[in-house]
Amino acid sequence: QVQLVESGGGLVQTGDSLRLACAASGRAFYAMGWFRQAPGKEREFVAAISWTGGRTRYADSVKGRFTISRDNAKNTVYLQMNSLKPEDTAVYFCAADPSERLLPIPAVYDYWGQGTQVTVSS
């Protein structure tokens, strides 16, 4: 079993930065992903990182602005979000993927956190 707890969300202005964290407990030998879901929309892929951190994958909409990283000694995955835009407003979820495929598909991720709200005002 893996338990995931996100933190770091908040209300910011356009152009600001935020860093989200996802603390994992239990077995942690998984690739990790960040997804987001805005009201009335489907959950969408944001970024993913392999267990070693050697591979990453990003959605086109965040490439160049967001950076995913992990500190396995702390069992924590981070999402550094820069140059935030109002369209980044959503609940952000972290998820664990035992397959290490880094797919942008929610169904392949076995474990999910409860989410943290990010709101970007214009």
PATORKOL-245862 format. One record per atom (N, C-alpha, C, O): residue number from 0; residue in one letter; x, y, z; atom name. Coordinates in Angstrom, 1 decimal. Layout:
<pts>
  nr rest      x      y      z atom
 NUM    a      X      Y      Z   CA
...
</pts>
This chain:
<pts>
  nr rest      x      y      z atom
   0    q    0.8   -1.2    0.0    N
   0    q    0.0    0.0    0.0   CA
   0    q    0.9    1.2    0.0    C
   0    q    2.0    1.3    0.6    O
   1    v    0.4    2.3   -0.6    N
   1    v    1.1    3.6   -0.7   CA
   1    v    0.1    4.6   -0.3    C
   1    v   -1.1    4.7   -0.8    O
   2    q    0.4    5.5    0.6    N
   2    q   -0.4    6.7    0.9   CA
   2    q    0.3    7.9    0.4    C
   2    q    1.5    8.1    0.6    O
   3    l   -0.5    8.8   -0.2    N
   3    l    0.1   10.0   -0.8   CA
   3    l   -0.6   11.2   -0.2    C
   3    l   -1.8   11.2   -0.1    O
   4    v    0.1   12.2    0.2    N
   4    v   -0.4   13.5    0.7   CA
   4    v    0.2   14.6    0.0    C
   4    v    1.4   14.9    0.1    O
   5    e   -0.6   15.4   -0.7    N
   5    e   -0.1   16.6   -1.4   CA
   5    e   -0.2   17.8   -0.5    C
   5    e   -1.0   17.9    0.5    O
   6    s    0.7   18.8   -0.7    N
   6    s    0.7   20.1    0.0   CA
   6    s    1.3   21.1   -0.9    C
   6    s    1.9   20.8   -2.0    O
   7    g    1.1   22.4   -0.5    N
   7    g    1.7   23.5   -1.2   CA
   7    g    0.8   24.3   -2.1    C
   7    g    1.2   25.3   -2.7    O
   8    g   -0.4   23.9   -2.3    N
   8    g   -1.4   24.7   -3.1   CA
   8    g   -1.7   26.0   -2.5    C
   8    g   -1.4   26.3   -1.3    O
   9    g   -2.4   26.8   -3.2    N
   9    g   -2.8   28.1   -2.7   CA
   9    g   -3.3   29.1   -3.8    C
   9    g   -3.5   28.7   -4.9    O
  10    l   -3.5   30.3   -3.4    N
  10    l   -4.0   31.3   -4.3   CA
  10    l   -2.8   32.3   -4.7    C
  10    l   -2.2   32.8   -3.8    O
  11    v   -2.6   32.4   -6.0    N
  11    v   -1.5   33.2   -6.4   CA
  11    v   -1.9   34.0   -7.6    C
  11    v   -3.1   33.9   -8.1    O
  12    q   -1.1   34.9   -8.1    N
  12    q   -1.4   35.8   -9.2   CA
  12    q   -0.7   35.3  -10.5    C
  12    q    0.3   34.5  -10.4    O
  13    t   -1.2   35.7  -11.6    N
  13    t   -0.6   35.3  -12.9   CA
  13    t    0.9   35.7  -12.8    C
  13    t    1.3   36.8  -12.4    O
  14    g    1.7   34.7  -13.3    N
  14    g    3.2   34.9  -13.3   CA
  14    g    3.9   34.5  -12.0    C
  14    g    5.1   34.4  -12.0    O
  15    d    3.2   34.2  -11.0    N
  15    d    3.8   33.7   -9.7   CA
  15    d    4.2   32.3   -9.8    C
  15    d    4.0   31.6  -10.8    O
  16    s    4.9   31.8   -8.8    N
  16    s    5.4   30.4   -8.7   CA
  16    s    4.8   29.8   -7.5    C
  16    s    4.5   30.4   -6.5    O
  17    l    4.7   28.4   -7.6    N
  17    l    4.3   27.6   -6.4   CA
  17    l    5.1   26.3   -6.5    C
  17    l    5.5   25.9   -7.6    O
  18    r    5.4   25.7   -5.4    N
  18    r    6.0   24.4   -5.4   CA
  18    r    5.0   23.4   -4.6    C
  18    r    4.8   23.6   -3.4    O
  19    l    4.6   22.4   -5.3    N
  19    l    3.7   21.4   -4.7   CA
  19    l    4.6   20.3   -4.2    C
  19    l    5.7   20.0   -4.8    O
  20    a    4.2   19.6   -3.2    N
  20    a    5.0   18.5   -2.6   CA
  20    a    4.0   17.3   -2.5    C
  20    a    2.8   17.5   -2.2    O
  21    c    4.5   16.1   -2.7    N
  21    c    3.7   14.9   -2.5   CA
  21    c    4.5   14.0   -1.6    C
  21    c    5.5   13.4   -2.1    O
  22    a    4.1   13.8   -0.4    N
  22    a    4.8   12.9    0.6   CA
  22    a    4.2   11.5    0.5    C
  22    a    2.9   11.3    0.6    O
  23    a    5.0   10.5    0.3    N
  23    a    4.6    9.1    0.2   CA
  23    a    5.0    8.3    1.4    C
  23    a    6.1    8.5    1.9    O
  24    s    4.1    7.5    1.8    N
  24    s    4.4    6.5    2.9   CA
  24    s    4.0    5.1    2.4    C
  24    s    3.3    5.0    1.5    O
  25    g    4.6    4.1    3.0    N
  25    g    4.4    2.8    2.5   CA
  25    g    5.5    2.5    1.5    C
  25    g    6.5    3.2    1.4    O
  26    r    5.2    1.5    0.6    N
  26    r    6.1    1.2   -0.5   CA
  26    r    6.3    2.4   -1.4    C
  26    r    5.3    2.9   -1.9    O
  27    a    7.5    2.8   -1.7    N
  27    a    7.7    4.0   -2.5   CA
  27    a    8.5    3.7   -3.8    C
  27    a    9.0    4.7   -4.4    O
  28    f    8.6    2.4   -4.2    N
  28    f    9.4    2.2   -5.4   CA
  28    f    8.6    2.3   -6.7    C
  28    f    8.4    1.4   -7.5    O
  29    y    8.0    3.5   -6.9    N
  29    y    7.1    3.7   -8.0   CA
  29    y    7.5    5.0   -8.7    C
  29    y    8.1    5.9   -8.2    O
  30    a    7.2    4.9  -10.0    N
  30    a    7.2    6.2  -10.8   CA
  30    a    6.0    7.0  -10.2    C
  30    a    5.0    6.5   -9.7    O
  31    m    6.1    8.3  -10.3    N
  31    m    5.1    9.2   -9.8   CA
  31    m    4.7   10.2  -10.8    C
  31    m    5.4   10.6  -11.7    O
  32    g    3.4   10.6  -10.7    N
  32    g    2.9   11.5  -11.7   CA
  32    g    2.1   12.6  -11.0    C
  32    g    1.6   12.4   -9.8    O
  33    w    1.9   13.7  -11.6    N
  33    w    1.0   14.8  -11.2   CA
  33    w   -0.1   15.0  -12.3    C
  33    w    0.2   15.0  -13.5    O
  34    f   -1.3   15.1  -11.8    N
  34    f   -2.4   15.3  -12.7   CA
  34    f   -3.2   16.5  -12.1    C
  34    f   -2.9   16.9  -10.9    O
  35    r   -4.1   17.1  -12.9    N
  35    r   -4.9   18.2  -12.4   CA
  35    r   -6.3   18.1  -12.9    C
  35    r   -6.5   17.5  -14.0    O
  36    q   -7.2   18.6  -12.2    N
  36    q   -8.6   18.6  -12.6   CA
  36    q   -9.3   19.9  -12.3    C
  36    q   -9.4   20.3  -11.1    O
  37    a   -9.7   20.6  -13.3    N
  37    a  -10.5   21.8  -13.2   CA
  37    a  -12.0   21.5  -13.1    C
  37    a  -12.4   20.5  -13.6    O
  38    p  -12.8   22.4  -12.5    N
  38    p  -14.2   22.2  -12.4   CA
  38    p  -14.8   21.9  -13.8    C
  38    p  -14.6   22.7  -14.8    O
  39    g  -15.6   20.8  -13.9    N
  39    g  -16.3   20.5  -15.2   CA
  39    g  -15.4   19.9  -16.2    C
  39    g  -15.9   19.6  -17.3    O
  40    k  -14.2   19.6  -15.9    N
  40    k  -13.2   19.0  -16.9   CA
  40    k  -12.7   17.7  -16.4    C
  40    k  -12.8   17.4  -15.2    O
  41    e  -12.2   16.9  -17.3    N
  41    e  -11.6   15.6  -17.0   CA
  41    e  -10.2   15.8  -16.3    C
  41    e   -9.6   16.9  -16.5    O
  42    r   -9.8   14.8  -15.6    N
  42    r   -8.5   14.9  -15.0   CA
  42    r   -7.4   14.8  -16.1    C
  42    r   -7.5   13.9  -17.0    O
  43    e   -6.4   15.7  -16.1    N
  43    e   -5.5   15.7  -17.1   CA
  43    e   -4.0   15.5  -16.6    C
  43    e   -3.7   16.0  -15.5    O
  44    f   -3.2   14.9  -17.4    N
  44    f   -1.8   14.7  -17.1   CA
  44    f   -1.0   16.0  -17.0    C
  44    f   -1.2   16.9  -17.9    O
  45    v   -0.1   16.1  -16.1    N
  45    v    0.7   17.3  -16.0   CA
  45    v    2.2   16.9  -16.2    C
  45    v    2.9   17.4  -17.0    O
  46    a    2.7   15.9  -15.4    N
  46    a    4.1   15.5  -15.4   CA
  46    a    4.2   14.2  -14.7    C
  46    a    3.4   13.8  -13.9    O
  47    a    5.3   13.5  -15.1    N
  47    a    5.6   12.2  -14.4   CA
  47    a    7.1   12.1  -14.3    C
  47    a    7.9   12.7  -15.1    O
  48    i    7.6   11.2  -13.4    N
  48    i    9.0   11.0  -13.2   CA
  48    i    9.2    9.6  -12.8    C
  48    i    8.4    9.0  -12.0    O
  49    s   10.3    9.0  -13.3    N
  49    s   10.6    7.6  -12.9   CA
  49    s   11.1    7.5  -11.5    C
  49    s   11.4    8.5  -10.8    O
  50    w   11.3    6.2  -11.0    N
  50    w   11.7    6.0   -9.7   CA
  50    w   13.1    6.6   -9.4    C
  50    w   13.3    7.2   -8.4    O
  51    t   14.0    6.5  -10.4    N
  51    t   15.3    7.0  -10.2   CA
  51    t   15.4    8.5  -10.5    C
  51    t   16.4    9.2  -10.1    O
  52    g   14.4    9.1  -11.1    N
  52    g   14.4   10.5  -11.5   CA
  52    g   15.1   10.7  -12.8    C
  52    g   15.2   11.9  -13.3    O
  53    g   15.5    9.7  -13.4    N
  53    g   16.3    9.8  -14.7   CA
  53    g   15.4   10.1  -15.9    C
  53    g   15.9   10.6  -16.9    O
  54    r   14.1    9.8  -15.8    N
  54    r   13.2   10.0  -16.9   CA
  54    r   12.1   10.9  -16.4    C
  54    r   11.5   10.7  -15.3    O
  55    t   11.7   11.9  -17.2    N
  55    t   10.5   12.7  -16.9   CA
  55    t    9.7   12.9  -18.2    C
  55    t   10.2   12.6  -19.3    O
  56    r    8.5   13.3  -18.0    N
  56    r    7.6   13.5  -19.1   CA
  56    r    6.6   14.6  -18.7    C
  56    r    6.2   14.7  -17.5    O
  57    y    6.3   15.5  -19.6    N
  57    y    5.5   16.7  -19.3   CA
  57    y    4.4   16.8  -20.4    C
  57    y    4.5   16.5  -21.5    O
  58    a    3.3   17.4  -19.9    N
  58    a    2.2   17.8  -20.9   CA
  58    a    2.8   19.0  -21.6    C
  58    a    3.5   19.8  -21.1    O
  59    d    2.3   19.2  -22.9    N
  59    d    2.8   20.3  -23.7   CA
  59    d    2.4   21.6  -23.0    C
  59    d    3.1   22.6  -23.2    O
  60    s    1.3   21.6  -22.3    N
  60    s    0.8   22.9  -21.8   CA
  60    s    1.6   23.4  -20.6    C
  60    s    1.5   24.6  -20.3    O
  61    v    2.5   22.6  -20.0    N
  61    v    3.3   23.0  -18.9   CA
  61    v    4.8   22.9  -19.2    C
  61    v    5.6   23.4  -18.4    O
  62    k    5.2   22.4  -20.3    N
  62    k    6.6   22.2  -20.7   CA
  62    k    7.3   23.6  -20.7    C
  62    k    6.8   24.5  -21.3    O
  63    g    8.4   23.6  -20.0    N
  63    g    9.2   24.8  -19.9   CA
  63    g    8.8   25.7  -18.7    C
  63    g    9.5   26.7  -18.4    O
  64    r    7.6   25.4  -18.1    N
  64    r    7.2   26.2  -17.0   CA
  64    r    7.2   25.4  -15.7    C
  64    r    7.5   25.9  -14.6    O
  65    f    6.9   24.1  -15.8    N
  65    f    6.8   23.2  -14.6   CA
  65    f    8.0   22.3  -14.6    C
  65    f    8.5   21.9  -15.7    O
  66    t    8.4   21.9  -13.4    N
  66    t    9.5   20.9  -13.3   CA
  66    t    9.1   19.9  -12.2    C
  66    t    8.8   20.3  -11.1    O
  67    i    9.2   18.6  -12.6    N
  67    i    8.9   17.6  -11.6   CA
  67    i   10.3   17.0  -11.1    C
  67    i   11.2   16.9  -11.9    O
  68    s   10.4   16.8   -9.8    N
  68    s   11.6   16.2   -9.2   CA
  68    s   11.2   15.3   -8.0    C
  68    s   10.0   15.3   -7.6    O
  69    r   12.2   14.6   -7.5    N
  69    r   11.9   13.8   -6.4   CA
  69    r   13.1   13.7   -5.5    C
  69    r   14.2   13.8   -5.9    O
  70    d   12.9   13.4   -4.2    N
  70    d   13.9   13.2   -3.2   CA
  70    d   13.5   11.9   -2.6    C
  70    d   12.7   11.9   -1.6    O
  71    n   14.1   10.8   -3.0    N
  71    n   13.7    9.5   -2.5   CA
  71    n   14.1    9.3   -1.0    C
  71    n   13.5    8.5   -0.3    O
  72    a   15.1   10.0   -0.6    N
  72    a   15.5    9.9    0.9   CA
  72    a   14.3   10.5    1.7    C
  72    a   14.2   10.0    2.9    O
  73    k   13.6   11.4    1.2    N
  73    k   12.4   12.0    1.9   CA
  73    k   11.1   11.4    1.4    C
  73    k   10.1   11.8    1.9    O
  74    n   11.1   10.5    0.5    N
  74    n    9.9    9.9   -0.1   CA
  74    n    8.9   11.0   -0.5    C
  74    n    7.7   11.0   -0.3    O
  75    t    9.5   12.0   -1.2    N
  75    t    8.7   13.2   -1.6   CA
  75    t    9.0   13.5   -3.1    C
  75    t   10.1   13.5   -3.6    O
  76    v    7.9   13.8   -3.8    N
  76    v    7.9   14.3   -5.2   CA
  76    v    7.5   15.7   -5.2    C
  76    v    6.5   16.1   -4.5    O
  77    y    8.1   16.5   -6.0    N
  77    y    7.8   17.9   -6.1   CA
  77    y    7.3   18.3   -7.5    C
  77    y    7.7   17.7   -8.5    O
  78    l    6.6   19.4   -7.5    N
  78    l    6.2   20.0   -8.8   CA
  78    l    6.4   21.5   -8.7    C
  78    l    5.6   22.2   -8.0    O
  79    q    7.5   22.0   -9.2    N
  79    q    7.8   23.4   -9.2   CA
  79    q    7.0   24.0  -10.4    C
  79    q    7.2   23.7  -11.6    O
  80    m    6.2   25.0  -10.1    N
  80    m    5.3   25.6  -11.1   CA
  80    m    5.7   27.1  -11.2    C
  80    m    5.5   27.8  -10.3    O
  81    n    6.2   27.5  -12.3    N
  81    n    6.6   28.9  -12.6   CA
  81    n    5.7   29.5  -13.7    C
  81    n    5.0   28.8  -14.4    O
  82    s    5.7   30.8  -13.7    N
  82    s    4.9   31.5  -14.7   CA
  82    s    3.5   31.0  -14.8    C
  82    s    3.0   30.7  -15.9    O
  83    l    2.9   30.9  -13.7    N
  83    l    1.5   30.4  -13.6   CA
  83    l    0.5   31.3  -14.3    C
  83    l    0.6   32.5  -14.4    O
  84    k   -0.5   30.6  -14.9    N
  84    k   -1.5   31.2  -15.7   CA
  84    k   -2.9   30.9  -15.1    C
  84    k   -3.0   29.9  -14.4    O
  85    p   -3.9   31.7  -15.4    N
  85    p   -5.2   31.3  -14.8   CA
  85    p   -5.7   30.0  -15.3    C
  85    p   -6.4   29.3  -14.6    O
  86    e   -5.3   29.5  -16.5    N
  86    e   -5.7   28.2  -16.9   CA
  86    e   -5.0   27.1  -16.2    C
  86    e   -5.3   25.9  -16.4    O
  87    d   -4.1   27.4  -15.3    N
  87    d   -3.5   26.3  -14.5   CA
  87    d   -4.3   26.1  -13.2    C
  87    d   -4.0   25.2  -12.5    O
  88    t   -5.3   26.9  -13.0    N
  88    t   -6.2   26.7  -11.9   CA
  88    t   -6.9   25.3  -11.9    C
  88    t   -7.5   25.0  -12.9    O
  89    a   -6.7   24.6  -10.8    N
  89    a   -7.2   23.2  -10.8   CA
  89    a   -6.9   22.6   -9.4    C
  89    a   -6.1   23.2   -8.6    O
  90    v   -7.5   21.5   -9.1    N
  90    v   -7.0   20.6   -8.0   CA
  90    v   -5.9   19.7   -8.6    C
  90    v   -6.1   19.1   -9.6    O
  91    y   -4.8   19.7   -7.9    N
  91    y   -3.6   19.0   -8.4   CA
  91    y   -3.5   17.7   -7.5    C
  91    y   -3.5   17.8   -6.3    O
  92    f   -3.3   16.6   -8.2    N
  92    f   -3.2   15.3   -7.5   CA
  92    f   -1.9   14.6   -7.9    C
  92    f   -1.4   14.8   -9.0    O
  93    c   -1.3   14.0   -6.9    N
  93    c   -0.1   13.1   -7.2   CA
  93    c   -0.6   11.7   -7.2    C
  93    c   -1.6   11.3   -6.6    O
  94    a    0.1   10.9   -8.0    N
  94    a   -0.3    9.5   -8.1   CA
  94    a    0.9    8.6   -8.3    C
  94    a    2.0    9.1   -8.8    O
  95    a    0.8    7.3   -7.9    N
  95    a    1.9    6.4   -8.0   CA
  95    a    1.6    5.3   -9.1    C
  95    a    0.5    4.8   -9.2    O
  96    d    2.6    5.1   -9.9    N
  96    d    2.5    4.1  -11.0   CA
  96    d    3.6    3.0  -10.9    C
  96    d    4.8    3.3  -11.1    O
  97    p    3.2    1.8  -10.5    N
  97    p    4.2    0.8  -10.4   CA
  97    p    4.8    0.3  -11.7    C
  97    p    5.8   -0.4  -11.7    O
  98    s    4.2    0.6  -12.8    N
  98    s    4.6    0.1  -14.1   CA
  98    s    5.8    0.9  -14.6    C
  98    s    6.5    0.4  -15.5    O
  99    e    6.1    2.1  -14.1    N
  99    e    7.2    2.9  -14.6   CA
  99    e    7.1    3.3  -16.1    C
  99    e    8.1    3.6  -16.7    O
 100    r    5.9    3.3  -16.6    N
 100    r    5.7    3.6  -18.0   CA
 100    r    5.6    5.1  -18.3    C
 100    r    5.7    5.6  -19.4    O
 101    l    5.3    5.9  -17.2    N
 101    l    5.2    7.3  -17.3   CA
 101    l    4.1    7.7  -18.3    C
 101    l    4.2    8.7  -19.1    O
 102    l    3.0    6.9  -18.4    N
 102    l    1.9    7.2  -19.3   CA
 102    l    1.1    8.4  -18.8    C
 102    l    0.9    8.5  -17.6    O
 103    p    0.5    9.2  -19.7    N
 103    p   -0.3   10.3  -19.3   CA
 103    p   -1.8    9.9  -19.1    C
 103    p   -2.7   10.6  -19.5    O
 104    i   -2.0    8.7  -18.6    N
 104    i   -3.3    8.1  -18.4   CA
 104    i   -3.6    7.8  -17.0    C
 104    i   -2.9    7.0  -16.4    O
 105    p   -4.6    8.5  -16.4    N
 105    p   -4.9    8.2  -15.0   CA
 105    p   -5.1    6.8  -14.6    C
 105    p   -4.8    6.4  -13.5    O
 106    a   -5.7    6.0  -15.5    N
 106    a   -6.1    4.6  -15.2   CA
 106    a   -4.9    3.7  -14.8    C
 106    a   -5.0    2.7  -14.1    O
 107    v   -3.7    4.1  -15.3    N
 107    v   -2.5    3.2  -15.0   CA
 107    v   -1.9    3.5  -13.6    C
 107    v   -1.0    2.8  -13.2    O
 108    y   -2.4    4.5  -13.0    N
 108    y   -1.8    4.9  -11.7   CA
 108    y   -2.7    4.3  -10.6    C
 108    y   -3.9    4.4  -10.6    O
 109    d   -2.0    3.5   -9.7    N
 109    d   -2.7    2.7   -8.7   CA
 109    d   -3.1    3.5   -7.5    C
 109    d   -4.1    3.2   -6.8    O
 110    y   -2.3    4.5   -7.1    N
 110    y   -2.6    5.2   -5.8   CA
 110    y   -2.6    6.7   -6.1    C
 110    y   -1.9    7.2   -6.9    O
 111    w   -3.5    7.3   -5.3    N
 111    w   -3.8    8.7   -5.5   CA
 111    w   -3.8    9.5   -4.2    C
 111    w   -4.3    8.9   -3.2    O
 112    g   -3.4   10.7   -4.2    N
 112    g   -3.6   11.6   -3.0   CA
 112    g   -4.9   12.2   -3.1    C
 112    g   -5.7   12.0   -4.0    O
 113    q   -5.2   13.1   -2.1    N
 113    q   -6.5   13.7   -2.0   CA
 113    q   -6.6   15.0   -2.8    C
 113    q   -7.7   15.5   -3.0    O
 114    g   -5.5   15.5   -3.2    N
 114    g   -5.4   16.7   -4.0   CA
 114    g   -5.2   18.0   -3.3    C
 114    g   -5.5   18.1   -2.1    O
 115    t   -4.6   19.0   -3.9    N
 115    t   -4.4   20.3   -3.3   CA
 115    t   -4.8   21.4   -4.4    C
 115    t   -4.5   21.2   -5.6    O
 116    q   -5.5   22.4   -3.9    N
 116    q   -6.1   23.4   -4.8   CA
 116    q   -5.1   24.4   -5.2    C
 116    q   -4.4   25.0   -4.3    O
 117    v   -5.0   24.7   -6.5    N
 117    v   -4.1   25.8   -7.0   CA
 117    v   -5.1   26.7   -7.7    C
 117    v   -5.7   26.3   -8.7    O
 118    t   -5.1   28.0   -7.3    N
 118    t   -5.9   29.0   -8.0   CA
 118    t   -5.0   30.1   -8.4    C
 118    t   -4.3   30.7   -7.6    O
 119    v   -5.1   30.5   -9.7    N
 119    v   -4.2   31.5  -10.3   CA
 119    v   -5.2   32.6  -10.7    C
 119    v   -6.0   32.4  -11.6    O
 120    s   -5.1   33.8  -10.1    N
 120    s   -5.9   34.9  -10.4   CA
 120    s   -5.3   35.8  -11.5    C
 120    s   -4.1   35.9  -11.6    O
 121    s   -6.1   36.4  -12.4    N
 121    s   -5.6   37.2  -13.5   CA
 121    s   -5.4   38.6  -13.1    C
 121    s   -5.0   39.4  -13.9    O
</pts>
